[in-house]
Amino acid sequence: MARDCIPTMSQKPKINLSDRERALVALLAQGCTDVSAAEQLGISARSVTNILRNLMDRLGVDNRFQLGLALGFLRKANVPGPSDGGEG
Amino acid sequence: MTETMRIDGVTRTRVPLGAAVPSLVRWGLSSDADLVFRTLTTFGSRTERTLAVELGLPARRTAEALAELRECGAAVSTTEARAMSRIWTSRRPAVVVELLRSRQLRPMDPESRVRSHRGIMTALRTSGIAAALPATTVPGLPGDFADGMRYLSSRAAGRMRLAEVVGQDIHELWTMSPDQSPDAESARAAAPVDAALLDRGVRCRLLRPPPADGDRLDVSSHLVNGTSYQCYDSDEVPLRMIMVDRRVAFIPADPRDLERGYFEFTGPAVVDALAGLFDRQWSAAVTQQQALVAPIQLSEREHALIALLATGHTDRTAADILTISPRSVTNMLRALMDRLGVENRFQLGLTLGALRVVTPPMNPES
């Protein structure tokens, strides 16, 4: 009968994370603080702040909670998926 | 350590930092178990004690999380007498997901579909609502065979008649489909939605079985629900049926073979009975879905707070709007973080986002 298409849900917002962003997000998702994440990545705490600031700007959000919300929603952390996570 | 390394499937190398670890919550594990698994996978084998200390989890919750992981084969331990000294190692995430997936796999029995279809038809016939309905065969000739009952003798004839009915000025199109998709992705692709119908403002409802892999965190229906197209998963879709405006119903003449065509019912008594059936299945599916989509039940106040924070409010401005103190805001969030087993605002956001509790206001690069 009807054709196979879903009109409403294909426009999922896209954002690509760099390897460094991905690594940082993964550490924070584990519960690392900025300082301990910075240590593990061998970068300064200030760099951590900058990376996150940049990411928040790109997503159009203002704080850490919103950043987590957006990344969780887009399944950029903690969630696998050949369909969702593999583009970056 | 040496002991665990011999067990087949146990990780030997640590996953590189930054690699995505699949969420086990979507396969029905607790968030504590998920967190512990994530930690073991990312940072390597650890004792129960170390895990508890590092994660700041009470010993009992740590023990429960590990028991859960052991039970589903996601982690194994050495066998020291003292539980806190046992060394735990996680299996490779891909192996674990495969284990959980197969554990949850619930393929449907095609015969049960046929039985369920026949059961409904028999009930319609014997109750007198559709006494003229043939028992097990299809009518010999196409066309009207009783008042309000017509036999469309091939699949193509059924499609043509349906297209004709749907082409009229209709308001509601309800579909029940017992076809099960192997996974969530193909379920999405197979949803029979016609953009033209939505453009015309026709409200579409689709009931179908959940995908066989039982992926709970796939909330594709959640994304479309609320528009004029609504779709719910139901564990028991009793038969294939298409209903237009509670006025016309199409049902396959033979559940084993769609090529044998469709019955078209227009008699008020039959259509009422079938619409009632759809209604009951629909409300059951809605209830079921609500329970699955929100493994975390937020109170109204919590939900209001999260919605405000999601739009960028600070604790203080959110507190003002909710006419509570900033301290109450902190306490509510602390309680929520404890329930979800997370430590900070970022993790809280991540978890709530993945659970689709609220929609973040996003304006991302394209």
Interface residues (C-beta under 8 A of the other chain):
Chain A: M1 A2 R3 D4 C5 I6 P7 T8 M9 P13 K14 I15 N16 D19 R22 A23 L24 V25 A26 L27 L28 A29 Q30 G31 T33 Q40 L41 R58 L59 G60 V61 D62 N63 R64 F65 Q66 L67 G68 L69 A70 L71 G72 F73 L74 R75 A77 N78 V79 P80 G81 S83 G85
Chain B: L17 G18 A19 A20 V21 P22 S23 R26 L35 R38 T39 T42 L55 P93 V97 R159 L162 A163 V166 E185 R188 A189 A190 A191 P192 V193 D194 A195 L197 L198 L217 S220 L223 V224 T227 Y229 I242 L309 A310 G312 T314 V342 E343 N344 R345 F346 Q347 L348 G349 L350 T351 L352 G353 A354 L355 R356 V358 T359 P360 P361 M362 N363 P364 E365 S366
